[in-house]
Amino acid sequence: MSAGRPSIVVVGAGPRGTGFLERLAANLPELYGDRPLDVHLVDPHPAGPGRIWRTAQSPLLWMNSRAEDVTMFTDETVRIDGPVRPGPSLAEWAGIDGRAFPSRPQQGAYLRWVHARARADLPAAVTVHEHPTTALRVTGPRDGRQRVWLDGHAVPLAADLVVLALGHLDARPDARLRGTAEFAARHGLVHLPPEFTADSDLSVLPAGEPVLVRGFGLAFVDLTVLLTEGRGGRYEEHPEDADRLVYVPSGREPVLHVGSRRGVPYHSKIGYETAGERPPLPRFFGPAEVDALLAAGRPVDFRRDLWPLVAKELGWAHYHRLFAAHPERTAVARQAFEERYAAAAPLGPELDALVARAVPDPADRFDPDALDHPLAGLRYASSDALQDGLRRYIADDLARRHDPAYSTDLAVFEALLSVYGQLARFGDIGDPGNWWHGFFSYLASGPPGPRLRQLLALSDAGIVRFLGADVTIETDEERGVFRASSSSLPGEWTEARALVEARLPDPTVADTADPLLRALHADGARATDAGLLAVDPGDGRVLGRDGRPHPRRFALGPHTTSRAGAAFTRPRTGGFAFRQNDRTARTALALLRDLSCPAEAAPASVPAIA
């Protein structure tokens, strides 16, 4: 062993770093015993909640999950080698209604408590050191101690192992964003780049002025909250319709003109529970199919190799639920349909013909292309007609997502979670445009239903105006304004002196604002075509451009090829992120043990997470 106490440096002490720390504490007695160990936590933000879930942000901002659907603890459904250590969900810990959507500060308080509990569970021989600063780079030989250089510190931390749990990252602007920013500066305009909305300086958006918003996902939801209720507006119940709200402006709101590729908000969270038979998953895209693709030994292309199986899996969940819960809307025997569905090639004419015969109403069929392009082919005669059309779309979606008659949507949601867990085994799924992650988020990670009720009220009040689909935003040098148009309203343009890019930056290694990750890539760490840091799917070790895993560097989280499909784990759902954390913690502890006692060394290879 190198001179000095054994040490691990964990860069990032937010939810993922805390989850790793919990698994480290759980596995220490078995794999490391009572040997001394220093654990260094490096994060400029509060330990536990980190940056995104810090308690010092507006309580108007909600989580995107119900309180009962958030846990940081393992249970009997999680397949791990380490010990299961149950703990309370957010709802149980906070004593709140499990169906409620908690505020971000409430979640931050829960994470702070989980972090404190994980630290308390560490043996007395383990000393934790907190460093409230930024890690700049990691250096050191493959077979020796690493050095973690910190901002404001002349002497680096010495580490036998380094674990990167960096969470969501900022990005340096690309050429398009730089050009937009330069245009805005020349003409005295406002341009807010992609970033975490709670960190944006929204005071630069003046009351009553038009603002173009590019992006209709969760960042847009946060933006509207902070620019409406955050500026003193309020909602009241509609005097004639209990399902509607009325927005009462404060007079300090700007007018938000919002559009995106799809032109519609993410689908609402589903507002009912499953009753009756659930689809058995996985069926057509499970471990056996993944094993076969991995064994083929060729690069995986998402559209060619994965999407046909994924689409068949999602369709299977949809039709299994339709036949089980709503047989009156089908036209053939269930067993015959399932046998023919299983035999049919995915995404082919045979499958299309089978579905057409078996499901008479096209509205009951699973059509991923229609889901992904909800406004395809629709043209509106005027902006007012577009507003009416989008309000009907949002109201219909809101009603559907709260109606058990459409429980096929919940079945597809469950299949999406299953599929995401299988895809994580590939690391790089060969999807450079990151289409799959956007499609997943659009269907499975939409806002709570109340947020869409509020959006309808904001539209009624004229605070939000819809631009439509396939939005194009141009810069007009002569007039010194931004101009937006869409395929939904051809030939019409909306002008504004402010533009907000309402989305989180893409977690690309080459363009991240994080200096450590950029330096790691420059020093030889491999990135995928989609810009993710390549890691070993078995234990999270960082892969070099030569494909070799670094023996002393690990990475977990959304900037890696093993990112999980949701920010937090729902209780009793298997917890893919828990399996990653457990495997990484166990590998790290075994390596530390073997460095200190070579006679106890175990084989270095570990199986991939199934």
N, C-alpha and C positions, 0 to 999 in steps of 0.2 A: 504494500500500500504506500501511496505517496505520503510525504511528511505532512503532519497536521491531522486534524480530525476529519473523518469521512464527511462529505458534504454533497447536498443536492441544491441546486439553484433552480427555483421555479419562477419563470418570468411570466407574470400575470397572476394576480391573486383574486380575480373575479370568480364567477360561477364555475368555470372549467378548472381553474387552479384550485378552487375550494373542493371540487369534486375529486380531483386527483389527491389532494391532501387527506380527504376522508378515506379513500381507498388505501393510501399509504399507511394511515393509522390502523386500519383494519387488518392489513397483511403483515405489519411489522413483527408481531410476536412469533408468527410461524416462520418467516423467511429471514429475519434479521436478529431476532432475539433482543437482548438488552445491551447490544453494542452501542457505543456513542455515535451520534449522528447530528450534524448541523443541517438545518433546512433554512435556506434563504429565500424569502418571498420578495420579489421585486415588482412594484407597481406604484405609479404615482397616484392612483385612485384608491378609494377605501377598500380594505381587504374584505372579501365576501361579496358585496354588491358590485364592486368594480365601477367602471365608468357608466355603463349603460343603465345599471340598476341602482345607482347612487341615491341615497335618501334625500339629498339636497337638490331635488328637482320638483317641478310642479305636480301637486297631487291630482291635477286635472288629467294627467297622462295615465292611461291604464295599461295593465298587462293585456296581452292578446290571448290569454288563456284563463279559463275558470280557476278559481282558487283550489278546487278539488282535483284539478288536472295537473298540479305542479308539485313535484317532490324532488328532493335531493338525496333520497335514501333508497337503498336496495330493498327488494322484497323477494318472496319465494318464486316469482316468475322470472327473475334475472338469472341467466345462465352464466355463472362466474366460477372461477376456481377459488377465489378468496371467500372469506366468511360474509354471509348476509347480515347486515346490521340495520334493521328497520328503524324508521323514524317518522315523524309526523309530516303530512302534506302541509302546504301553505295554509289551507283552510283549517286543518286540525290545530296547527301551531297558533294561528292568529285568532281562532275561535270565531270565524266569520262564515257566512253562508257559502257553501261550496259552489253554488251556481253563480256567484258574483264574480265580476272581473275586477280584481284588486288594482289599486293604484301602483305605479312604479315604486314610490317610496315604501309601500307595504311589502312588496316583494324584496326590496333592498334590505328592510329590517329582518326579514326571514333569512336571507342569505348571510347577513352579518351574524345571526345567531348560529346558523349551520357552520360557518367558519370557526366561530368560537368553540363550538362543540367538537369539531374535528381537531382543533389544537389541544383541547382538554383531553382528548382520547389518546394523544401521543404519549408513549412511555417517558418516564422521567429522564432517561438517557438522551432524549432528543431535545435539542435546543432550537427554537424558531427565532429567526432574525428577520425583521421587516425593514425594507429599504424603500421608502416612498419617493422613488425617482424612476427614471427611464433607463432601461438597458440599451446600450448603443451597439454592441457587437459581442460575438463570442469567438475566441481564438483558442488555439491549443492543438496538439497532435492527436491523431486518432487513438493512439495507445497510451495517452497520458492525460494528466489533469487539464481541464478546460479553464479558461479565464473569461469572466463575464465583466465587461467594462460598463461602468455606470456613469450617467450624466452627473457632473459635479464631483466626481471622485477620481483622484489620481491613481489609486491602487485598485486593481480589479479584484473581484471575488474569485477565489479558487474553488473549483467544483469538480468532483469526480463525475457527476452527471448533470446535464442541463435539460430541463423540461420547459418547453415553450407552450404556454396556455394564453395566447395573446388576445383571444376574443375578436370582436369586430374591429377592423382597422380603418383608419383614414387612408386616402389615396392621393398621390400627387396628380394634378390635373393632366389629362392627355392633351393632344394637339387641339382637338375640337374645343375642349373646355378652356384651354389657354386663349384660343382665338376669341371665344365668346367673352371672356373676362377682359381682354384687351379692348374689344369693341365697347363694352360697357364703360370702361375707364375713359375712353376717348370722348364719349358722349354724355358722361355724367349719369349713367344708368345704374341700376342695381342688378347684380347677378349673384345669386347664392348657389354655390356648387353643391354636389352631392355630399351630404354629411348627416350625422346624427342630429335630428331636428331640434332636440332639447339644447344642443350646443350652438345653434344658429342665432345670429343677432337679427331678430325679426323686427327690431325697432326701425330698421331702414325701410320698411314697407309702410308707406303713409296711408292714413285713413282715407277711404273713398276712392282711392286710385286703383286702376286695373293692374292686376299682377298675372302674368302667364305662369302656369305651373305645369311642368313636364313630369308626369308620374302620377299614378292613381292607386298606389299601394298604401302600405302602412305609414310610410313617411308623410304622405299627403294627409292621412287621418290626423296624425300628430300636429301637422301644420295648421289644419283648420281649427283644432281645439285651442291652440295657443293664440291664434289670431281672432277668435270669436269669444268663447268663454274666458280665455286668458286676457281679453281686453274689456271684460265687463259685460258681455252679452249673456243672455240666459234663455232657457227653454221653458215653455209652458205647455200644458196639455191642450190639445185642440178642442175647442168648445163643442164640435159636432162629431168628431171621430176619435175614439179612444186609442186607435192604433197610430195616430199621427201626433206630431208636435208642432208647435209654433215657436219660431225664433224671434226673440225681442232684441234688436240690435242696441248696442251702446252708442253707435255713431263713430266708433274708432276703428271699425273693420275696413280692410281693403276689399276689393272685389276680385275673387279668385276665378280665373278662367283655366280650367283643368282639362288635360287630355293626355293620351298615351297611345301605345300601339293598339291595344284592345279598345280603348275609349270608354271603359267601364271600371268601376271599383272592383277589388277582389271580392269573391263570393263571401257572403256573411257566414259567420260561425253557425254551425247547426245547433238548433235550439230544442232538441228533444233527445230522448234516450232510446237505444235499440231495445225492441221487445221481440221475443221469438228467436227464430233460428238465425245465426250469424254465418256468413260465408266462411268455409274452412280455408284458411290462408297459411302459407302460400300454396298455390295449386299449379300454376304454369310458370312461375318465376320464383323458384326456391333454391335451396342449397345445391340440389342435383344439377339444375340448369346452370347455375353460376360455376360449379366445379367443371362442367363440360366446357364452358367458354374459356375459363382460365387455363384448362389443360390444352386448349388448341394452340397456345403459344404464339398467338399473333396479336397485334394491337387491337383493342376493342374500339369499334365505331358505334356510337350510340344509336344512330338512325338505322344502321344496317343490322347490328347484332342484338341490341338491347330493346329498342323501342317496340319491335313486333311482339316480343314476349311480355313487355310491360303493358302494352295496350291490351293484350289478351287477358292478362291477369286482372286489370282494372275492369274489363268487360265481364269477366267471370264473376267478380264480386257483385257487379251491378245486376246481372241476370239471375244469379243465384238468389239474391234478395227479392227480385221482382217475382220470380216463380214461387218463392217460399211465402212471401207476405201479401202479394197481390196477384194471385193466380187468375182472377177474373179479367186481368188485362193481358193475358197470354192466350195463344191459340193452339198450342200443341202440348203433348204430355211432357212433364218436366224431365223425366228420366231420358226420354228420347232426345230432347233438346240438349241435355248435358252431355250425352254420349257423342252426339254429332258436333257439338261445340268443341269438345276435347279433341276430336279427330281432325277438325278443320285447320287449315293453315292460317296463321294470324294475318290480319290485314289483307285478306284475299277475297275474291268474289264468292267463294263457297261460304265463307262466314257471313258475308253481307246478305246473301240469299237466304241463309238459315234464319238470321235475325229478322229479315223482312217477313218471312212466313210465320214466325213464332210470336212476333210482337207487332200487332196491327197498328198501334198508334206510334208514329215517328217520335213523338215527345217522350215515349217510354224507352227509346233506344239509347244506347251509350254511343255518343258521337264525339270523340275527342277533338276533331277538327272544328266542329261547330262550337264546342266549349271554348276553344282557344281563340276563335274569331267571332265573337257574339254579334258584332255589327257588320259582318261581311255582307256586301251587296246592298246595304241600307243607305239610302240617300234622302236627305230631308230638304224640304222646300225653303225653310227659313230657320234662323237661329231659334226662334220661339218654338217651332215644331220639333227641333232637336231637343230642346229642354224638356218638352212634354214627353217625347219618346224615351229619353233617358230616365226620367222620373218613373214612368211606367215600368221600365226594365228593372230598376232598383227595387221598386215596391213589389213587383212579382217575384224577384229573387229573394227578397226578405221574407215574403209569405211562404215560398216554397221551402226555404231552409228551416222553417219552423213548423212544417206540416209533415207528420209521419206518413202521409200518403206517398211521399217522395223519399222514403227511407232508403231507396237505392243510392241516394247521395251520400248517406252515412256509410253504406257498404263500400263505396268507392273511396271515401276518406280513409277507412281502415285499410283498404288495399294499398293506397298511396303510402301509408306508414310502413306496411310490410315491404313494399317495393324499395323504398328508400333504404331500409336496413340491408337488403340484398345488394343494392348498388354500391354501398359503402365498401364492400369487399373488393371492388375493382380498383379503387383509388381513382385513377384517371378513367373516366367513362367515355372519352372521345367525343365530348360535346363542347367544342370551342366557344360557341355562342352562348353557352350556359342556358339553353332553352329549357331543359328539363327542370332546373331549379326554379325558374320563373313560373313554369306551368304548375309545378307542385305548390308553390306559394300561393298562386292565384286560386287554386281549388281548396287547399287545405289550411292556409294561414291567413285567412281574411279577417276582417274586423268583427268585433262583437256586434250582434244585431242592433243594439241601441245606437251605435255609431252611425249606422246607415239610416236609422230613423232621424237622427240629427242632420245627416247630410240632406235628406229630403226637405227638412225644414229650412235649411240654409239655402237650398235651391229655390224654394217657394219665396223666401225673403229676398232673393236676388244677390245674396252674398257669394254664392257659388254659381258659376256658369259653366256648362259642359261644352267642350270643343269638339268631341267626337273621336273617331278612330284614326290610326295612321297619322298622328299629328306631326306636322312639319313646322319647325320654328326657324325663321330666317332673321338675319340682321340687315336692316335698311340703313346704309351709310348716309344716304341723302337726307332722310327724315330723322335719323338718329333715334330709331325705335326698334324694338323686337316685334316681329309679326308672326302670327300663328295661323295655320290652316289645317284642314283635315279632309279625309276622303268622305266623311259623313255629310259635309257641307261644302261641296266643290265651289270654287270661285270666290269664297268669302274669306276675309282676313280679319283677325283681331289684333289690334296694336296695343302695346304697353311699354312702359319705361322700366319695368321690373320683370325679372325671370327667376323662378325658383326651380332648381333641379331636385325634385322631391323623391329622392331615393338614397339608400346607403351606397357608399362606394363599393365597387367590386373588389373582393379580397385578392388582388393580383400581387404576386411576389415581386415582379419587376417594378411596378408602379406604386407600391405601398408607400405611405409616408413613414412607416416604421423603419428606423435606421438599422435595427438589428436584423430584421428579415431581409432587407435589401443586401446587407453585407453578407449574410449567410448565402444568399443566392449568388452573389459575386464570387464567393469563395468556393463554389462548386456544388451547392445544394440544387437538386433538380426541381424544376417547375413544369407543370403540365401546360398544354396548349391553352387551357382555360385560366392559367395563371395561379394555380394552387400549388402549395408546397407539397412535394411528393413524399409520402411516408410509408413505411412498411405497414400493411393493413393488419398484421398480427399484433404488433406491440407499439406502433407509433414512432419507431426510430426514423430519423430523417434520412432520406435516400440521396446519394450523390448522383451526379450525371452519369457515372459508370454503373448505376443500379445497386451499388453496395450500401447497406444500411450503416449509418455512423454508430459505432458502439457506445457513444457517450452523449448523444444528442437525440432528444425526443420532441415531438410536437403533437398537440391535440387542439381541435377546434375548427372553426369555420374557414380558416385560411389554409387548411390542409385537405388532402385527398380523402381523408377519413372523417369528414364532417358529418354530423348527424343531421337528421331531417327536421328537427324541431329545437327550439331554444331550450326547452325543459322537458323532462320526462313525465309522462302520465303514470300514476301508480298502477301496478299490476299489468304492465304492457311489455315487459321484457327488457326495457331500458338499454338500447344499444350503446348509448354514451356511457352507461355504467360499466358495460363489458369492456369498452375501450379503456376507461380509467383504471379498471381492475387489472387488465392485462399489462398496461404500461407500468403501473405501480409494482406489480409482481416482478416484471422483468427488471425494473430498476433496482429493486431490493435484492434480487438474486445476483445481479452484477456487482452491487456493492459488497455483498457477503463474499462473493468469490474473489473480489480484489483483496479483501482483508484476510481471507482464509482459502487459499487456492486449493487446498485438499478437499474442500466442500464443493468445488465447482461443479455445476450442472451443465448439460448441453446448452449451447447458446441459442439454438434455433427454437422457435415456438410456432405452433400452428396458427393459421389465420383465424380471425374471429368469424364464426359461422353465423 
